[in-house]
Amino acid sequence: MTKWTDKLYLQECNNGLKKYKNKIDLIFADPPYNIGFSYDVYDDNKECSEYLNWSEQWIKSSINALKPTGALWIAIGDEYVAELKMIAQKNGLHLRNWVIWYYTFGVHCNKKFGRSHTHLLYFVKDPNKFTFNDDDIRVPSARQLIYNDKRANSSGKVPDNTWILRPQDASETFNHDQDTWYFARIAGTFKERAGFHGCQMPEQLLGRIIRSCSNPDDVVLDPFSGSGSTLCVAKKLGRRWLGFDISPEYIQLAQARIDSVRSGDPLEGPEDPLKSAPSVAVKKRKNEGINNELIIKAFKKVSKGNSVDKIIADPVLNASFVDECSLLKVRGRPSEWNLTLMGMRKTGHFPEIKATKRVQMPFQKMDPFEYASEIALRRMLDMGYPSLDHILCDPYAASRFDSYARSLAPGFRSFDYRWAALRIRKEARAWKNSSEQLPKNKLRKKINSFDLAEISLKKIPDSPAVYALKRGSDTSLPVYIGETWNLLDRVERTLSTMSALNQFVPNSGDWVLEHYESRNSDHIERRGLQSYLIGQTRPKMNFLELAAL
């Protein structure tokens, strides 16, 4: 085995691919879709022309790295699929299939049809010389599954490129010689979710692509490795692998995932499309409850003295807890296991899960990102999640929370955002009580007002403050009441993420910042004033459990 493979690089893929000319057998690319999703480092909100120019660069780099017999798969959303297809063909690739991956757990939308599919474009360099192992990916045909027809080919059939319906709920609508590629998207309740990355491919889907378009010991490359799923599957299937990502956090966590698997390990998730989402029309699962003793056993195996809250909030520790629950065959799903553990901690009746270690993260240290956690929490609650517990205990919801927080305060760990949200909730009552103790002169009106579109940073003090963000005019109600240890730093961070902030409060005019409290105030006093102002105006971006009555 050559030394240049089985490596994960913290590097932009265009630069990294240059040294692998004609060396790669298969590239699977799941690039950012440019739909405003917030990744750890990458800005997924480029101008159209900029995004297409960038896409052509990495597609050219991929073509250069592929062997003459190599293949490129691209996963992409509706917005740019046609453009990327044309770019790839313009640069010499040949399209073999345009596959629609249909999944359940589609993205919820309020004012348009919800999205429940992704496009998969399959290209080859040479239309006459390429790898396609059809025998390795055959599935039972509808003749076998539905009609039990003895005339059916016992080895099954190559899957169609049509993934439109849930065949298990509409078997009578399928022709005798058709089948459907169906894979459920990795929801927060699925064991294979890594927990730290919001856009993750199912292992069985990746397995089908890697089995069909490469051979054992071939080199599989992922230029946007993210959670590391492609590389984990390649390793499990006996392929050599290479990956690139620009996020230090994703690299660290993905490497841990890759190190935890071995060649020959089974892929997560059911291979049979009918088993991947069994019919909901037949019968519902009987609720037999979750065994608390097994939850405690799993917790003790992975906690190493850490608290329940740390196990829930830390993506790596939580993934270990979920894996342990799965090995112990605990009934239910990861979100239910997490909620059960959290509920046991709150009762105080289970000394076995008491922590011996404490997280040392004072609010002053959290100041650069704590406000983003609060806004992200409010966004998730407005989407219908009943509580912070339900957000953090559902790995998919937690990842979405991370995305919102990271868009407003990039550069921090998922654990940082989640821990800040837990601390805010924990201190809410104390801050509300503090508001009742404030002398009347502390409830004064604003000290100053700044138009953020024309602001001079020299006018902003670098001291503690309470402030309000408005959009539209001085007479508008605040959309957020904040507290900070350094107003100048907070304003600079806010200005640097204004595009994300605009998505939270769209089309409402210019941003205005009102300065309320500054020097000679302690943290609890400032929090009391913040609580009072939230109670007076109930802004749409604040966590309303902070609101004083």
Secondary structure as UniProt FT lines:
FT   TURN            3..4
FT   STRAND          7..10
FT   HELIX           13..17
FT   HELIX           18..20
FT   TURN            21..22
FT   STRAND          24..29
FT   HELIX           48..65
FT   STRAND          66..76
FT   HELIX           78..80
FT   HELIX           81..90
FT   TURN            91..92
FT   STRAND          94..107
FT   STRAND          115..124
FT   TURN            127..128
FT   HELIX           134..136
FT   HELIX           142..145
FT   TURN            150..151
FT   TURN            154..155
FT   HELIX           167..169
FT   HELIX           171..173
FT   TURN            176..177
FT   TURN            188..189
FT   TURN            191..192
FT   HELIX           203..213
FT   TURN            216..217
FT   STRAND          219..222
FT   TURN            223..224
FT   TURN            226..227
FT   HELIX           229..236
FT   TURN            237..238
FT   STRAND          240..245
FT   HELIX           248..259
FT   TURN            263..264
FT   HELIX           273..276
FT   TURN            280..282
FT   HELIX           292..303
FT   TURN            304..305
FT   HELIX           308..313
FT   HELIX           315..327
FT   TURN            328..329
FT   HELIX           334..347
FT   HELIX           351..353
FT   HELIX           363..382
FT   TURN            383..384
FT   HELIX           388..393
FT   HELIX           395..408
FT   HELIX           414..437
FT   HELIX           440..443
FT   STRAND          448..451
FT   TURN            452..453
FT   HELIX           457..459
FT   STRAND          465..471
FT   TURN            474..475
FT   STRAND          480..484
FT   HELIX           487..496
FT   HELIX           498..504
FT   STRAND          511..517
FT   HELIX           523..537
FT   TURN            540..541
FT   HELIX           544..546
//
